[in-house]
Amino acid sequence: MFRLDEPFSTRERRLHQPNRVARASLSIMATRPKATELKSIWLFSNCTAAELRKIRSSLDEVQVPPGKLVVEEGRVGLELFLIVSGTAAVKRRGRRVAALGPGDYFGELALLDRRPRSASVISETEMDLLVLSQRQFNGLLNSVPTMSRKMLTAMATRLRASDAKAYD
């Protein structure tokens, strides 16, 4: 168990210390993903069975209650989050800019450039998330080429959308 409000890198370390219990009013359980069908997540849709096994072994599953800050704008991020179930609001400078739901993911920008997060993400409902740490993320980008191509496509799509908003 760990606290959602502590930096995720601290929480991640606790995942590997099962006898240690965090003292907090809010505790969440993290387990290995079992029933989640990774192939249904856009980022992994073109991956082979062997690649999906690699990815699955690198992920942790986290359950988040409604109203919790999952990532904070301006803080350096150390993980990527994939939404299995539930919804979240994306806020930039306190203003809602997007909504996320099952199949969406967030946090990849901070992992790619190691800069502070560009937005905050707050759970609106109970959420089941798959979490990929920086080290695991880098390893997967090297060993799962289809995932690398999907990440590039996603970045290009976001860049085009931002560019269109800036010039409209």
Buried (B, 14 or more C-beta within 10 A) or exposed (E): BBBBEEBBEEBBEBBEEEEEEBEEEEEBEBEEBEEBEBEEBEBBEBBEEEBBEBBBEBBBBBBBBEEBBBBBBEBEBBBBBBBBBBBBBBBEEEEEEEEBEBBBBBBBBBBBEEEEBBBBBBBBEBBBBBBBBBEBBEBBBEBBEBBEEBBEEBEEEEEEEEEEEEEE
